[in-house]
Amino acid sequence: MGGKIVTDAQILGEKGVSLISRIVLEMGYIWRPTAVLDVGIDGEIEIRDPHTKQATNLIIKVQSKAFSQFPQESDSHVGYWPDQRDVEYWLGGNTPVILVISCPERNEAYWVSIHDYKDTASTAKKMSFDKSRDRFDMSSRERLAELTKGSRLGQYSPPLSKNEALLSNLLPVTTLPERIYIATTDFRERHQLIEVLKSKSQAFGVEWILKNKQILSFRDLWEHPFREVCDVGTVEDFGIQEWSDSEDGDRQREFVQLLNCALREKLRLFSVAFEPKLPFRCYYFRGNEKLEAVTFGYFGGKKETDREVFKPYFKKDGTVRYCRHSALKGQFYRFGGRWYLEVTPTYYFTINGIRRAKYYEDALKGIKRLERNLAVRGQVVMWAELLTRPGDMYRPDYPYLGFGEPLSFDLDVGLDDEAWLEREKRDQVLSANLHGPLLELL
């Protein structure tokens, strides 16, 4: 009996297209299979605005390849060799094209943008799909929408609905002293007063400023050793709000100066030094005489982690090339009647752990060009953890300045980093191939 034959390969192909259709519809997009004359495109996806529910006429062409089992597979990747004629056809159109390979029996599919893949691997014959990054499911929704950007002059693609937490670099000030003290003094230079305080006590604080023949301090000026460097009969004390809440410009500047002095003293407890000279002014982790790397352990949000905060780099002959220190630039601001510290991570470079490197600024520009969002975010988290760390038996709580957790904001729109940071990926590859130092530091 000569009946019509439908092969297993045809059934498998339809299963692959059906799997794509189901996933696309779950994304809230529109799926249209190719009805006739399929010569290398099995259907198209039209992006649908999740907020207005309107179709956008932003189109992605889709080629499906279904398998009973993937031709080459490991725990982390799947490999596929496309036909060169198919690739030329996909690249010849005026709309984005994606290839989706699937194993319908396992309900598993992976995808790649043909144009993006050829841009990054122009001579590659085999396509490699990363199982964690390239899975075709709901997580691909934002990346697919991004593919349509630039495919039509003047087109606009609205942000997609996506819950995202935005971490800021603003730490609220939560602890301040209750009083501010003022007294007259004969000292006019800060360094001279520090020398006298050193001679009178091994433990003294720097949370004070000199102005108009007076000393203004977070520390009690009636107590030793400060009572010995000012006129005790002129000591007055005021509630901290007299300065912290003041709208007077002079008092605000004085208060910020005191905050900076307190920040310097607080960080000193963690072996963080202060570089006062402009334009290098920053706080940085100290080095050591042995020139050994120093790590700082902290909780990185989801797990315990650590970071090298001091690292020497050596020449081939064993001499020091330069030392890199994790550093911080801090700026106090008042918003809505509340004080915040803006944490800006940076680096400091020395030639021996102490003396500033000659080409410090050039080295800083070099490393900043290679650093990306995740690296900077990690440093913000590290400095925030240090500044909010409670006291313990080795390091008591610092009483004059404390901070809360960095401000964060929950957003209902966002962009998938994988979709718009392609240039950063290429830069990361470049940086990974740099075997030498960024600059020769003297």
Secondary structure, 3 states (H helix, E strand, C coil): CCCCCCCHHHHHHHHHHHHHHHHHHHCCCEEEECCCCCCCCCEEEEEECCCCCCEEEEEEEEEEEECCCCCEECCCEEEECCCHHHHHHHHCCCCCEEEEEEEHHHCEEEEEEHHHHHHHCCCCCCEEEECCCCECCHHHHHHHHHHCCCCCCCCCCCCEEEEEEEECCEEEEEECCCEEEEEECCCCCHHHHHHHHHHHCCCCCCCEEEECCEEEECCCCCCCCHHHCCCHHHCEEEECHHHHCCCCHHHHHHHHHHHHHHHHHHHHCCCEEEECCCCCCEEEECCCCCCCCEEEEEECCCCEEEEEEEEEEECCCCCEEEEEEEEEEEEEEEECCEEEEEEEEEEEEECCCCCECCCHHHHHHHHHHHCCHHHHHHHHHHHHHHHHCCCCCCCCCCCCCEECCCCEEEEEEECCHHHHCHHHHHHHHHHHCCCCCCCCCC
